[in-house]
Amino acid sequence: MSTVSDILKEERRRLLELKARYEHELNQLPKGSIAYKRRWKKEYCYRAYRHENRVKFEYLGQPHSDAVKTMTQQIARRKSLESKLKQVKDNLQEVDRGLRGHK
């Protein structure tokens, strides 16, 4: 039984490191989403995000600008990391349950 316990402890350590890495990277990435608004027959992009219970808009430029492309990539990376972090937390919960001896 100690072999299984050792494997679970090693997996728990690995998951905790992964969780810390994901959380650190998430803190570096912008929150929100890209909003497209039409003004005077032209389309402009904004980053929409919440700040103190209000939705704020940050101007990014026209849809094909480098700033919009960069922001789109960063937001997509953030969403991907949030999904991975959720999976890591679920796995960590299962490993902790296994270490306590519950099924």
N, CA, C and O atoms as CSV, one atom per row, in Angstrom:
chain,resi,resn,atom,element,x,y,z
A,1,MET,N,N,0.816,-1.193,0.000
A,1,MET,CA,C,0.000,0.000,0.000
A,1,MET,C,C,0.865,1.265,0.000
A,1,MET,O,O,0.420,2.318,-0.458
A,2,SER,N,N,2.107,1.167,0.515
A,2,SER,CA,C,2.942,2.360,0.570
A,2,SER,C,C,3.370,2.801,-0.829
A,2,SER,O,O,3.623,3.985,-1.046
A,3,THR,N,N,3.454,1.879,-1.769
A,3,THR,CA,C,3.808,2.248,-3.142
A,3,THR,C,C,2.731,3.129,-3.744
A,3,THR,O,O,3.037,4.138,-4.380
A,4,VAL,N,N,1.487,2.763,-3.552
A,4,VAL,CA,C,0.373,3.560,-4.060
A,4,VAL,C,C,0.368,4.922,-3.367
A,4,VAL,O,O,0.156,5.950,-4.012
A,5,SER,N,N,0.599,4.927,-2.079
A,5,SER,CA,C,0.636,6.171,-1.327
A,5,SER,C,C,1.764,7.076,-1.831
A,5,SER,O,O,1.572,8.285,-1.964
A,6,ASP,N,N,2.934,6.503,-2.111
A,6,ASP,CA,C,4.057,7.281,-2.624
A,6,ASP,C,C,3.744,7.862,-4.001
A,6,ASP,O,O,4.102,9.003,-4.297
A,7,ILE,N,N,3.091,7.092,-4.818
A,7,ILE,CA,C,2.713,7.562,-6.152
A,7,ILE,C,C,1.716,8.709,-6.037
A,7,ILE,O,O,1.829,9.703,-6.755
A,8,LEU,N,N,0.745,8.579,-5.140
A,8,LEU,CA,C,-0.244,9.640,-4.946
A,8,LEU,C,C,0.407,10.921,-4.398
A,8,LEU,O,O,0.039,12.027,-4.795
A,9,LYS,N,N,1.367,10.764,-3.491
A,9,LYS,CA,C,2.057,11.932,-2.950
A,9,LYS,C,C,2.864,12.638,-4.041
A,9,LYS,O,O,2.878,13.867,-4.113
A,10,GLU,N,N,3.528,11.865,-4.879
A,10,GLU,CA,C,4.291,12.439,-5.987
A,10,GLU,C,C,3.359,13.154,-6.971
A,10,GLU,O,O,3.683,14.237,-7.459
A,11,GLU,N,N,2.229,12.561,-7.254
A,11,GLU,CA,C,1.251,13.182,-8.154
A,11,GLU,C,C,0.697,14.464,-7.539
A,11,GLU,O,O,0.483,15.450,-8.244
A,12,ARG,N,N,0.469,14.455,-6.248
A,12,ARG,CA,C,-0.036,15.651,-5.561
A,12,ARG,C,C,0.978,16.784,-5.658
A,12,ARG,O,O,0.609,17.930,-5.914
A,13,ARG,N,N,2.261,16.465,-5.454
A,13,ARG,CA,C,3.317,17.464,-5.559
A,13,ARG,C,C,3.382,18.038,-6.974
A,13,ARG,O,O,3.519,19.248,-7.156
A,14,ARG,N,N,3.284,17.161,-7.967
A,14,ARG,CA,C,3.323,17.593,-9.367
A,14,ARG,C,C,2.133,18.506,-9.687
A,14,ARG,O,O,2.289,19.532,-10.350
A,15,LEU,N,N,0.953,18.126,-9.212
A,15,LEU,CA,C,-0.243,18.933,-9.464
A,15,LEU,C,C,-0.167,20.297,-8.777
A,15,LEU,O,O,-0.616,21.297,-9.337
A,16,LEU,N,N,0.393,20.344,-7.575
A,16,LEU,CA,C,0.535,21.620,-6.877
A,16,LEU,C,C,1.500,22.553,-7.619
A,16,LEU,O,O,1.257,23.757,-7.705
A,17,GLU,N,N,2.590,21.997,-8.152
A,17,GLU,CA,C,3.527,22.800,-8.944
A,17,GLU,C,C,2.857,23.316,-10.210
A,17,GLU,O,O,3.031,24.475,-10.587
A,18,LEU,N,N,2.092,22.451,-10.859
A,18,LEU,CA,C,1.387,22.834,-12.079
A,18,LEU,C,C,0.358,23.921,-11.784
A,18,LEU,O,O,0.216,24.873,-12.551
A,19,LYS,N,N,-0.354,23.777,-10.681
A,19,LYS,CA,C,-1.358,24.762,-10.279
A,19,LYS,C,C,-0.705,26.120,-10.041
A,19,LYS,O,O,-1.222,27.145,-10.485
A,20,ALA,N,N,0.425,26.131,-9.346
A,20,ALA,CA,C,1.131,27.388,-9.076
A,20,ALA,C,C,1.617,28.036,-10.369
A,20,ALA,O,O,1.536,29.255,-10.518
A,21,ARG,N,N,2.119,27.234,-11.300
A,21,ARG,CA,C,2.596,27.764,-12.575
A,21,ARG,C,C,1.451,28.370,-13.384
A,21,ARG,O,O,1.594,29.452,-13.952
A,22,TYR,N,N,0.314,27.670,-13.437
A,22,TYR,CA,C,-0.850,28.186,-14.166
A,22,TYR,C,C,-1.358,29.479,-13.541
A,22,TYR,O,O,-1.661,30.435,-14.255
A,23,GLU,N,N,-1.454,29.518,-12.213
A,23,GLU,CA,C,-1.950,30.713,-11.537
A,23,GLU,C,C,-1.019,31.902,-11.763
A,23,GLU,O,O,-1.481,33.028,-11.947
A,24,HIS,N,N,0.290,31.653,-11.750
A,24,HIS,CA,C,1.250,32.729,-12.001
A,24,HIS,C,C,1.088,33.275,-13.420
A,24,HIS,O,O,1.078,34.488,-13.625
A,25,GLU,N,N,0.963,32.382,-14.388
A,25,GLU,CA,C,0.806,32.821,-15.771
A,25,GLU,C,C,-0.532,33.538,-15.981
A,25,GLU,O,O,-0.606,34.503,-16.742
A,26,LEU,N,N,-1.583,33.072,-15.311
A,26,LEU,CA,C,-2.888,33.734,-15.416
A,26,LEU,C,C,-2.835,35.166,-14.894
A,26,LEU,O,O,-3.503,36.046,-15.437
A,27,ASN,N,N,-2.050,35.407,-13.851
A,27,ASN,CA,C,-1.928,36.755,-13.299
A,27,ASN,C,C,-1.250,37.706,-14.279
A,27,ASN,O,O,-1.427,38.920,-14.183
A,28,GLN,N,N,-0.473,37.166,-15.224
A,28,GLN,CA,C,0.230,37.996,-16.201
A,28,GLN,C,C,-0.634,38.328,-17.418
A,28,GLN,O,O,-0.334,39.271,-18.150
A,29,LEU,N,N,-1.703,37.562,-17.636
A,29,LEU,CA,C,-2.527,37.726,-18.836
A,29,LEU,C,C,-3.745,38.607,-18.566
A,29,LEU,O,O,-4.266,38.622,-17.451
A,30,PRO,N,N,-4.201,39.339,-19.581
A,30,PRO,CA,C,-5.361,40.217,-19.397
A,30,PRO,C,C,-6.667,39.434,-19.303
A,30,PRO,O,O,-6.823,38.375,-19.911
A,31,LYS,N,N,-7.594,39.979,-18.531
A,31,LYS,CA,C,-8.932,39.397,-18.420
A,31,LYS,C,C,-9.836,40.033,-19.457
A,31,LYS,O,O,-9.502,41.066,-20.039
A,32,GLY,N,N,-10.971,39.418,-19.683
A,32,GLY,CA,C,-11.979,40.026,-20.533
A,32,GLY,C,C,-12.157,39.335,-21.859
A,32,GLY,O,O,-11.785,38.176,-22.044
A,33,SER,N,N,-12.745,40.090,-22.788
A,33,SER,CA,C,-12.983,39.570,-24.135
A,33,SER,C,C,-12.902,40.731,-25.118
A,33,SER,O,O,-12.874,41.897,-24.724
A,34,ILE,N,N,-12.866,40.395,-26.388
A,34,ILE,CA,C,-12.799,41.404,-27.434
A,34,ILE,C,C,-14.220,41.782,-27.847
A,34,ILE,O,O,-15.038,40.919,-28.165
A,35,ALA,N,N,-14.495,43.067,-27.836
A,35,ALA,CA,C,-15.803,43.584,-28.256
A,35,ALA,C,C,-15.602,44.406,-29.527
A,35,ALA,O,O,-14.688,45.226,-29.610
A,36,TYR,N,N,-16.461,44.179,-30.505
A,36,TYR,CA,C,-16.406,44.922,-31.766
A,36,TYR,C,C,-17.539,45.933,-31.776
A,36,TYR,O,O,-18.695,45.583,-31.539
A,37,LYS,N,N,-17.206,47.185,-32.049
A,37,LYS,CA,C,-18.226,48.240,-32.107
A,37,LYS,C,C,-18.118,48.964,-33.444
A,37,LYS,O,O,-17.027,49.192,-33.966
A,38,ARG,N,N,-19.267,49.314,-33.973
A,38,ARG,CA,C,-19.318,50.015,-35.255
A,38,ARG,C,C,-19.609,51.489,-34.987
A,38,ARG,O,O,-20.613,51.844,-34.370
A,39,ARG,N,N,-18.704,52.332,-35.468
A,39,ARG,CA,C,-18.835,53.779,-35.321
A,39,ARG,C,C,-18.580,54.434,-36.674
A,39,ARG,O,O,-17.533,54.216,-37.284
A,40,TRP,N,N,-19.522,55.224,-37.134
A,40,TRP,CA,C,-19.379,55.956,-38.389
A,40,TRP,C,C,-18.939,55.053,-39.546
A,40,TRP,O,O,-18.018,55.376,-40.295
A,41,LYS,N,N,-19.623,53.920,-39.667
A,41,LYS,CA,C,-19.407,52.943,-40.734
A,41,LYS,C,C,-18.033,52.274,-40.695
A,41,LYS,O,O,-17.614,51.666,-41.679
A,42,LYS,N,N,-17.340,52.381,-39.585
A,42,LYS,CA,C,-16.065,51.680,-39.394
A,42,LYS,C,C,-16.180,50.822,-38.148
A,42,LYS,O,O,-16.944,51.129,-37.234
A,43,GLU,N,N,-15.416,49.752,-38.125
A,43,GLU,CA,C,-15.452,48.844,-36.985
A,43,GLU,C,C,-14.193,49.036,-36.141
A,43,GLU,O,O,-13.087,49.151,-36.668
A,44,TYR,N,N,-14.383,49.067,-34.818
A,44,TYR,CA,C,-13.285,49.240,-33.884
A,44,TYR,C,C,-13.356,48.136,-32.832
A,44,TYR,O,O,-14.427,47.602,-32.543
A,45,CYS,N,N,-12.210,47.809,-32.271
A,45,CYS,CA,C,-12.139,46.745,-31.263
A,45,CYS,C,C,-11.795,47.320,-29.900
A,45,CYS,O,O,-11.001,48.251,-29.767
A,46,TYR,N,N,-12.425,46.727,-28.893
A,46,TYR,CA,C,-12.197,47.113,-27.511
A,46,TYR,C,C,-12.035,45.848,-26.689
A,46,TYR,O,O,-12.578,44.797,-27.028
A,47,ARG,N,N,-11.283,45.963,-25.607
A,47,ARG,CA,C,-11.224,44.865,-24.642
A,47,ARG,C,C,-12.245,45.194,-23.569
A,47,ARG,O,O,-12.159,46.234,-22.917
A,48,ALA,N,N,-13.213,44.306,-23.387
A,48,ALA,CA,C,-14.247,44.476,-22.366
A,48,ALA,C,C,-13.873,43.634,-21.151
A,48,ALA,O,O,-13.593,42.441,-21.274
A,49,TYR,N,N,-13.868,44.261,-19.982
A,49,TYR,CA,C,-13.531,43.547,-18.755
A,49,TYR,C,C,-14.248,44.194,-17.579
A,49,TYR,O,O,-14.701,45.336,-17.664
A,50,ARG,N,N,-14.346,43.457,-16.490
A,50,ARG,CA,C,-15.006,43.970,-15.293
A,50,ARG,C,C,-13.969,44.566,-14.354
A,50,ARG,O,O,-12.881,44.023,-14.161
A,51,HIS,N,N,-14.346,45.706,-13.775
A,51,HIS,CA,C,-13.511,46.358,-12.770
A,51,HIS,C,C,-14.449,46.975,-11.741
A,51,HIS,O,O,-15.209,47.893,-12.051
A,52,GLU,N,N,-14.389,46.466,-10.524
A,52,GLU,CA,C,-15.238,46.945,-9.431
A,52,GLU,C,C,-16.713,46.965,-9.825
A,52,GLU,O,O,-17.363,48.007,-9.736
A,53,ASN,N,N,-17.234,45.845,-10.251
A,53,ASN,CA,C,-18.644,45.645,-10.614
A,53,ASN,C,C,-19.108,46.485,-11.802
A,53,ASN,O,O,-20.312,46.657,-11.994
A,54,ARG,N,N,-18.193,47.003,-12.590
A,54,ARG,CA,C,-18.548,47.754,-13.789
A,54,ARG,C,C,-17.808,47.158,-14.974
A,54,ARG,O,O,-16.697,46.648,-14.836
A,55,VAL,N,N,-18.426,47.227,-16.118
A,55,VAL,CA,C,-17.771,46.775,-17.339
A,55,VAL,C,C,-17.020,47.953,-17.932
A,55,VAL,O,O,-17.593,49.014,-18.180
A,56,LYS,N,N,-15.735,47.751,-18.154
A,56,LYS,CA,C,-14.885,48.786,-18.734
A,56,LYS,C,C,-14.506,48.373,-20.147
A,56,LYS,O,O,-14.458,47.183,-20.458
A,57,PHE,N,N,-14.239,49.343,-20.994
A,57,PHE,CA,C,-13.810,49.091,-22.360
A,57,PHE,C,C,-12.482,49.802,-22.602
A,57,PHE,O,O,-12.347,50.999,-22.347
A,58,GLU,N,N,-11.517,49.055,-23.090
A,58,GLU,CA,C,-10.207,49.600,-23.418
A,58,GLU,C,C,-10.047,49.561,-24.933
A,58,GLU,O,O,-10.149,48.496,-25.542
A,59,TYR,N,N,-9.801,50.700,-25.534
A,59,TYR,CA,C,-9.680,50.784,-26.986
A,59,TYR,C,C,-8.427,50.056,-27.458
A,59,TYR,O,O,-7.344,50.263,-26.911
A,60,LEU,N,N,-8.571,49.199,-28.476
A,60,LEU,CA,C,-7.444,48.456,-29.029
A,60,LEU,C,C,-7.076,48.898,-30.441
A,60,LEU,O,O,-5.904,48.848,-30.817
A,61,GLY,N,N,-8.047,49.323,-31.217
A,61,GLY,CA,C,-7.765,49.743,-32.583
A,61,GLY,C,C,-8.711,49.076,-33.563
A,61,GLY,O,O,-9.755,48.546,-33.184
A,62,GLN,N,N,-8.329,49.110,-34.823
A,62,GLN,CA,C,-9.137,48.478,-35.858
A,62,GLN,C,C,-8.920,46.970,-35.834
A,62,GLN,O,O,-7.888,46.511,-35.343
A,63,PRO,N,N,-9.871,46.182,-36.354
A,63,PRO,CA,C,-9.839,44.721,-36.227
A,63,PRO,C,C,-8.575,44.037,-36.745
A,63,PRO,O,O,-8.230,42.961,-36.258
A,64,HIS,N,N,-7.885,44.618,-37.702
A,64,HIS,CA,C,-6.726,43.934,-38.279
A,64,HIS,C,C,-5.401,44.454,-37.731
A,64,HIS,O,O,-4.344,44.140,-38.280
A,65,SER,N,N,-5.439,45.237,-36.664
A,65,SER,CA,C,-4.206,45.791,-36.106
A,65,SER,C,C,-3.457,44.740,-35.287
A,65,SER,O,O,-4.027,43.737,-34.857
A,66,ASP,N,N,-2.183,44.996,-35.086
A,66,ASP,CA,C,-1.352,44.075,-34.302
A,66,ASP,C,C,-1.791,44.013,-32.847
A,66,ASP,O,O,-1.710,42.955,-32.222
A,67,ALA,N,N,-2.254,45.131,-32.302
A,67,ALA,CA,C,-2.707,45.157,-30.907
A,67,ALA,C,C,-3.894,44.231,-30.700
A,67,ALA,O,O,-3.979,43.542,-29.683
A,68,VAL,N,N,-4.811,44.214,-31.663
A,68,VAL,CA,C,-5.989,43.340,-31.556
A,68,VAL,C,C,-5.570,41.878,-31.671
A,68,VAL,O,O,-6.066,41.031,-30.928
A,69,LYS,N,N,-4.677,41.582,-32.583
A,69,LYS,CA,C,-4.211,40.199,-32.750
A,69,LYS,C,C,-3.507,39.709,-31.491
A,69,LYS,O,O,-3.736,38.586,-31.041
A,70,THR,N,N,-2.653,40.552,-30.929
A,70,THR,CA,C,-1.934,40.184,-29.709
A,70,THR,C,C,-2.901,39.957,-28.556
A,70,THR,O,O,-2.788,38.970,-27.829
A,71,MET,N,N,-3.855,40.876,-28.388
A,71,MET,CA,C,-4.821,40.766,-27.299
A,71,MET,C,C,-5.695,39.517,-27.479
A,71,MET,O,O,-6.016,38.844,-26.500
A,72,THR,N,N,-6.072,39.211,-28.699
A,72,THR,CA,C,-6.881,38.023,-28.978
A,72,THR,C,C,-6.123,36.761,-28.584
A,72,THR,O,O,-6.692,35.843,-27.994
A,73,GLN,N,N,-4.837,36.724,-28.914
A,73,GLN,CA,C,-4.014,35.559,-28.552
A,73,GLN,C,C,-3.875,35.436,-27.038
A,73,GLN,O,O,-3.960,34.336,-26.493
A,74,GLN,N,N,-3.662,36.557,-26.363
A,74,GLN,CA,C,-3.510,36.527,-24.912
A,74,GLN,C,C,-4.793,36.080,-24.219
A,74,GLN,O,O,-4.746,35.312,-23.258
A,75,ILE,N,N,-5.927,36.554,-24.698
A,75,ILE,CA,C,-7.202,36.173,-24.097
A,75,ILE,C,C,-7.490,34.693,-24.355
A,75,ILE,O,O,-7.999,33.998,-23.475
A,76,ALA,N,N,-7.168,34.213,-25.550
A,76,ALA,CA,C,-7.353,32.791,-25.857
A,76,ALA,C,C,-6.456,31.938,-24.964
A,76,ALA,O,O,-6.880,30.886,-24.486
A,77,ARG,N,N,-5.223,32.383,-24.738
A,77,ARG,CA,C,-4.294,31.665,-23.853
A,77,ARG,C,C,-4.848,31.638,-22.428
A,77,ARG,O,O,-4.764,30.616,-21.746
A,78,ARG,N,N,-5.411,32.754,-21.983
A,78,ARG,CA,C,-5.981,32.816,-20.640
A,78,ARG,C,C,-7.133,31.822,-20.487
A,78,ARG,O,O,-7.215,31.108,-19.487
A,79,LYS,N,N,-8.012,31.780,-21.470
A,79,LYS,CA,C,-9.152,30.854,-21.399
A,79,LYS,C,C,-8.670,29.402,-21.376
A,79,LYS,O,O,-9.221,28.570,-20.655
A,80,SER,N,N,-7.648,29.108,-22.164
A,80,SER,CA,C,-7.078,27.766,-22.181
A,80,SER,C,C,-6.486,27.412,-20.819
A,80,SER,O,O,-6.705,26.311,-20.313
A,81,LEU,N,N,-5.741,28.338,-20.228
A,81,LEU,CA,C,-5.144,28.093,-18.919
A,81,LEU,C,C,-6.198,27.950,-17.831
A,81,LEU,O,O,-6.038,27.139,-16.919
A,82,GLU,N,N,-7.271,28.726,-17.916
A,82,GLU,CA,C,-8.345,28.601,-16.925
A,82,GLU,C,C,-8.969,27.207,-16.983
A,82,GLU,O,O,-9.292,26.619,-15.951
A,83,SER,N,N,-9.133,26.692,-18.187
A,83,SER,CA,C,-9.680,25.348,-18.356
A,83,SER,C,C,-8.723,24.304,-17.783
A,83,SER,O,O,-9.146,23.381,-17.087
A,84,LYS,N,N,-7.440,24.457,-18.077
A,84,LYS,CA,C,-6.438,23.516,-17.556
A,84,LYS,C,C,-6.353,23.597,-16.039
A,84,LYS,O,O,-6.204,22.574,-15.370
A,85,LEU,N,N,-6.446,24.800,-15.494
A,85,LEU,CA,C,-6.377,24.974,-14.044
A,85,LEU,C,C,-7.560,24.292,-13.358
A,85,LEU,O,O,-7.404,23.690,-12.296
A,86,LYS,N,N,-8.719,24.387,-13.957
A,86,LYS,CA,C,-9.898,23.724,-13.401
A,86,LYS,C,C,-9.685,22.215,-13.369
A,86,LYS,O,O,-10.029,21.561,-12.385
A,87,GLN,N,N,-9.116,21.654,-14.446
A,87,GLN,CA,C,-8.846,20.222,-14.497
A,87,GLN,C,C,-7.812,19.823,-13.444
A,87,GLN,O,O,-7.954,18.782,-12.803
A,88,VAL,N,N,-6.780,20.637,-13.263
A,88,VAL,CA,C,-5.761,20.346,-12.253
A,88,VAL,C,C,-6.376,20.359,-10.861
A,88,VAL,O,O,-6.068,19.494,-10.042
A,89,LYS,N,N,-7.246,21.333,-10.582
A,89,LYS,CA,C,-7.895,21.391,-9.270
A,89,LYS,C,C,-8.773,20.167,-9.033
A,89,LYS,O,O,-8.799,19.627,-7.927
A,90,ASP,N,N,-9.493,19.728,-10.065
A,90,ASP,CA,C,-10.317,18.516,-9.937
A,90,ASP,C,C,-9.444,17.291,-9.670
A,90,ASP,O,O,-9.765,16.465,-8.816
A,91,ASN,N,N,-8.338,17.181,-10.406
A,91,ASN,CA,C,-7.426,16.051,-10.210
A,91,ASN,C,C,-6.802,16.092,-8.822
A,91,ASN,O,O,-6.637,15.052,-8.184
A,92,LEU,N,N,-6.460,17.269,-8.358
A,92,LEU,CA,C,-5.871,17.419,-7.030
A,92,LEU,C,C,-6.856,16.982,-5.948
A,92,LEU,O,O,-6.471,16.357,-4.960
A,93,GLN,N,N,-8.116,17.312,-6.143
A,93,GLN,CA,C,-9.149,16.909,-5.197
A,93,GLN,C,C,-9.271,15.383,-5.147
A,93,GLN,O,O,-9.426,14.805,-4.071
A,94,GLU,N,N,-9.202,14.734,-6.313
A,94,GLU,CA,C,-9.281,13.273,-6.357
A,94,GLU,C,C,-8.067,12.630,-5.696
A,94,GLU,O,O,-8.204,11.633,-4.986
A,95,VAL,N,N,-6.878,13.192,-5.922
A,95,VAL,CA,C,-5.672,12.653,-5.309
A,95,VAL,C,C,-5.734,12.802,-3.798
A,95,VAL,O,O,-5.366,11.882,-3.067
A,96,ASP,N,N,-6.194,13.950,-3.324
A,96,ASP,CA,C,-6.341,14.150,-1.881
A,96,ASP,C,C,-7.325,13.151,-1.279
A,96,ASP,O,O,-7.113,12.633,-0.183
A,97,ARG,N,N,-8.393,12.893,-2.008
A,97,ARG,CA,C,-9.381,11.907,-1.556
A,97,ARG,C,C,-8.748,10.516,-1.474
A,97,ARG,O,O,-9.015,9.751,-0.547
A,98,GLY,N,N,-7.910,10.207,-2.453
A,98,GLY,CA,C,-7.228,8.904,-2.463
A,98,GLY,C,C,-6.230,8.785,-1.312
A,98,GLY,O,O,-6.062,7.713,-0.731
A,99,LEU,N,N,-5.578,9.886,-0.995
A,99,LEU,CA,C,-4.623,9.867,0.112
A,99,LEU,C,C,-5.305,9.718,1.465
A,99,LEU,O,O,-4.731,9.162,2.402
A,100,ARG,N,N,-6.525,10.215,1.559
A,100,ARG,CA,C,-7.270,10.048,2.819
A,100,ARG,C,C,-7.856,8.655,2.958
A,100,ARG,O,O,-8.301,8.266,4.038
A,101,GLY,N,N,-7.856,7.905,1.865
A,101,GLY,CA,C,-8.379,6.544,1.922
A,101,GLY,C,C,-9.827,6.407,1.528
A,101,GLY,O,O,-10.407,5.333,1.685
A,102,HIS,N,N,-10.441,7.485,1.008
A,102,HIS,CA,C,-11.810,7.424,0.535
A,102,HIS,C,C,-11.839,7.084,-0.934
A,102,HIS,O,O,-10.866,7.303,-1.655
A,103,LYS,N,N,-12.957,6.551,-1.371
A,103,LYS,CA,C,-13.122,6.228,-2.793
A,103,LYS,C,C,-14.098,7.168,-3.424
A,103,LYS,O,O,-14.375,7.061,-4.618
